[in-house]
């Protein structure tokens, strides 16, 4: 594992450097190795939270069930697990995911040559949008990649601005999210109740074409769920870019005290914010700062190194989870939709996540990128990116 930390960091840097070299040399020198591994650890851990929430509340049952009065879980264990997921993970994991994506977008922007960065990043986001739409239509309509691509298009002009403007804009959009009423309302409760009843029939016993038709008919009810959080996602993208440009993550060991201070401050703000819409954001900031601070220590970097491969292949793993869970819960597979308790489903999810951690580590011993990441980068540059190493690491 210690060997992976050293070699994984080198590969993380070299692969990103090669992204710039595939077209033009990057504008700035490559930053220190450790911080990229730490960012990948954050992505890998955030992926677990995203997986758990998607699995329990959106694959196992209808995405709209949470919008109606709760139906008591079958067992005290299931009730306790659902309560924990809602309080500790739920939208916090998505907020952390959004922060890391904004941070990654800023890294790409800063590394690319001035005369190509706009074209390449627009192409990058367009490819992400295409992947997201395919995922949304053919696999699962809880897709987050489409929203990330659209938010990325809006966030791009802000990346040309100075650091203070990124921070100010991020806080303003966060303030809009907290104060403005939802731009779109959820469907009528009676419609949602009827839809949930239909979903329990179609998703359990329907064929792939039948489920596809049902999913497409369901799409008009999905945008309100994304539009409601669009300002928050944009705010987190901009704040992630701001965090990157402070330079704190490049010198995490030197700024460990600051990172742990932010973690404690975020936790205190979460307690003050209680159940308001601000709490997921402050807790996500707390989680992120705490993880980065931990990984800046030698002991924790070894302890959490298993999460870095998951983070480097985060989109491959995210899409693979959708394919696996779709097969398990929908009628073209095992048809377990609405029939599995929270604890049983989460146990399965943990097993899938653990298997992905092992497979990601193995894959990255031989390959520069994850499969989806390779397609994404190759289409972005219009040139096939180097995929395989000539030999496995010693």
Rosetta blueprint (number, residue, H / E / L):
1 X L
2 X H
3 X H
4 X H
5 X H
6 X H
7 X H
8 X H
9 X H
10 X H
11 X H
12 X H
13 X H
14 X H
15 X H
16 X H
17 X H
18 X H
19 X H
20 X H
21 X H
22 X L
23 X L
24 X L
25 X L
26 X L
27 X L
28 X L
29 X L
30 X L
31 X L
32 X L
33 X H
34 X H
35 X H
36 X H
37 X H
38 X H
39 X H
40 X H
41 X H
42 X H
43 X H
44 X H
45 X H
46 X H
47 X H
48 X H
49 X H
50 X H
51 X H
52 X H
53 X H
54 X H
55 X H
56 X H
57 X H
58 X H
59 X H
60 X L
61 X L
62 X L
63 X L
64 X L
65 X H
66 X H
67 X H
68 X L
69 X L
70 X L
71 X L
72 X L
73 X L
74 X L
75 X L
76 X H
77 X H
78 X H
79 X H
80 X H
81 X H
82 X H
83 X H
84 X H
85 X H
86 X H
87 X H
88 X H
89 X H
90 X H
91 X H
92 X H
93 X H
94 X H
95 X H
96 X H
97 X H
98 X H
99 X H
100 X H
101 X H
102 X H
103 X H
104 X H
105 X H
106 X H
107 X H
108 X H
109 X H
110 X H
111 X H
112 X L
113 X L
114 X L
115 X L
116 X L
117 X H
118 X H
119 X H
120 X H
121 X H
122 X H
123 X H
124 X H
125 X H
126 X H
127 X H
128 X H
129 X H
130 X H
131 X H
132 X H
133 X H
134 X H
135 X H
136 X H
137 X H
138 X H
139 X H
140 X L
141 X L
142 X L
143 X L
144 X L
145 X H
146 X H
147 X H
148 X H
149 X H
150 X H
151 X H
152 X H
153 X H
154 X H
155 X H
156 X H
157 X H
158 X H
159 X H
160 X H
161 X L
162 X L
163 X H
164 X H
165 X H
166 X H
167 X H
168 X H
169 X H
170 X H
171 X H
172 X H
173 X H
174 X H
175 X H
176 X H
177 X H
178 X H
179 X H
180 X L
181 X L
182 X L
183 X L
184 X L
185 X L
186 X L
187 X L
188 X L
189 X H
190 X H
191 X H
192 X H
193 X H
194 X H
195 X H
196 X H
197 X H
198 X H
199 X H
200 X H
201 X H
202 X H
203 X H
204 X H
205 X H
206 X L
207 X L
208 X H
209 X H
210 X H
211 X H
212 X H
213 X H
214 X H
215 X H
216 X H
217 X H
218 X H
219 X H
220 X H
221 X H
222 X L
223 X H
224 X H
225 X H
226 X H
227 X H
228 X H
229 X H
230 X H
231 X H
232 X H
233 X H
234 X H
235 X H
236 X H
237 X H
238 X H
239 X H
240 X H
241 X H
242 X H
243 X H
244 X H
245 X H
246 X H
247 X L
248 X L
249 X H
250 X H
251 X H
252 X L
253 X L
254 X L
255 X L
256 X H
257 X H
258 X H
259 X H
260 X H
261 X H
262 X H
263 X H
264 X H
265 X H
266 X H
267 X H
268 X H
269 X H
270 X H
271 X H
272 X H
273 X H
274 X L
275 X L
276 X L
277 X L
278 X L
279 X H
280 X H
281 X H
282 X H
283 X H
284 X H
285 X H
286 X H
287 X H
288 X H
289 X H
290 X H
291 X H
292 X H
293 X H
294 X H
295 X H
296 X L
297 X L
298 X H
299 X H
300 X H
301 X H
302 X H
303 X H
304 X L
305 X L
306 X H
307 X H
308 X H
309 X H
310 X H
311 X H
312 X H
313 X L
314 X H
315 X H
316 X H
317 X H
318 X H
319 X H
320 X H
321 X H
322 X H
323 X H
324 X H
325 X H
326 X H
327 X H
328 X H
329 X H
330 X L
331 X L
332 X L
333 X L
334 X L
335 X L
336 X L
337 X L
338 X L
339 X L
340 X L
341 X L
342 X H
343 X H
344 X H
345 X H
346 X H
347 X H
348 X H
349 X H
350 X H
351 X H
352 X H
353 X H
354 X H
355 X H
356 X H
357 X H
358 X H
359 X H
360 X H
361 X H
362 X H
363 X H
364 X H
365 X H
366 X H
367 X E
368 X L
369 X L
370 X L
371 X H
372 X H
373 X H
374 X H
375 X H
376 X H
377 X H
378 X H
379 X H
380 X H
381 X H
382 X L
383 X L
384 X L
385 X L
386 X L
387 X L
388 X E
389 X L
390 X L
391 X L
392 X L
393 X L
394 X L
